[in-house]
């Protein structure tokens, strides 16, 4: 393979010719790496300025035209109902598959960043032609990824195993990469069910991660299938409760799942809150427990407008008998 | 481990020049040997297996002696790790090495012999300090001893130094090399123990608790100091009865007076390990409990669960012997106080306590 991509590209100059758009496949073909893009800005640009750079096509062994460079432009022109455009065309004898792939890769890299689904497409296509070590060392950094084997494996799986709808959600930035990594731990049906729940209630990035981790934990701890967890009556009731909006449903659902994984912690939190609220603290005074009760200290918060108010509140606090009985909620009298 | 064998040796370029590597190769005359470059096998070729059948003889570029990576949030024992190999032929479901290293194979550092001089110099130039050194942090100390002969190399050097102890930590019964050696002083042979339930279900490749304790008894009879590590303590069904069985076994085989220390540490792990365990050990029940984020970013049991574990095991170990040298691994001052009834307050305090134990056992 020639290692200078520019020289490969230059060698294709000078062979522009008109091509009927209907003769070009709608699918991206073997060399293009576009997924989940918004075609409208490109259409507006083409309407206004016309086609500045001609796409590059290759005539394959079956005399069909595959796109090497310009997939988005061709899709935009098709949707503008153009009949034909000028393209540069090379023969399959002039460029190897890998050279076509690299031309597309570098052409894209020169003007845009790939989204995460596209990165998976790039890596999977490269993996047919390029040794794994070389992909790790050279191509992962091109894509802004670390040269890390498990990261490569994840992107390959993302491309190969995830459903189109999930990929679209990733490309659009709705589903986080972390969540998709966790979804890959599930079987296809479970993955789709969880994804549908995320999409329906519009979980944010942190909530997606929490939801999937909770579901995986419950499934693992209780030997329940993910379908059983999702079919649970209390979960269904939350989802169908018309008194709550989506963010409220998400909070309620996560709280319910959390209590299943953390029964002792949930009990401790409830006990502490009950004890603290029974203290009859002055207004604007709160007692907080540390996250998970892990750090040794509790925190007292006092809101006040003046030194006098602060002093009053402290004096009232010091008179509340129950304060000295505050303790870790799991401690007993014995 | 009972059926373990090295299927292949990978020999890093230049490694064969080291006498240590040559001795290992002589012990594996039938095993196929392949040359590798330092950059090859830089990642897991087979995540499931982690290269446990491949012995990789490599030249280690980093330090051989390193402090145990404790954190300021919890009290650490101030241990020093003699880093002579990474990865382990055993396959415990809870093992942190599954997500700790990104390189496969049983990697043995063949330049140890040459670099040991530097380690010994560090020890000798700090005569006022006690070096508690262990080799069992990134590998099992004895699992490959019949192949590497590491005990032949280490025991003579560490045995003769007054300001150090060498702890060899294992879940095997590979004590032949130790027993054959004439060196006993300043050497601690330690076993990781668990409940029979956890040992049978989660410690794949390790020998049974009975065999571990039989081996410990032989070492004790042979004059070695013993250590035990209940780490990780795991919360599971019938955990009290199960841990009691282990303590009863200890009572049957071991004279507690010869124990230098027993550590207790509850199961904790970097969050990344969770998905590795689910993938590599789908039958494991090790994750079935309430794990919260600790102050060091690791997952650990919710505090009262840890306290239950420590208090129960402590109470029963101290019933067996009033002064077994108990200490907690990576726990807070509060937990120390509540579960052991005293606290070293900080890592320096724990170091002092353990150094004192060294002084009491090795006079």
Interface residues (C-beta under 8 A of the other chain):
Chain A: X133 X136 X148 X149 X150 X153 X181 X182 X185 X216 X217 X220 X221 X261 X262 X263 X264 X265 X268 X291 X292 X293 X294 X295 X296 X328 X330
Chain B: X39 X42 X43 X44 X47 X102 X275 X278 X279 X287 X288 X289 X290 X292 X293 X294 X295 X302 X303 X304 X305 X332 X333 X334
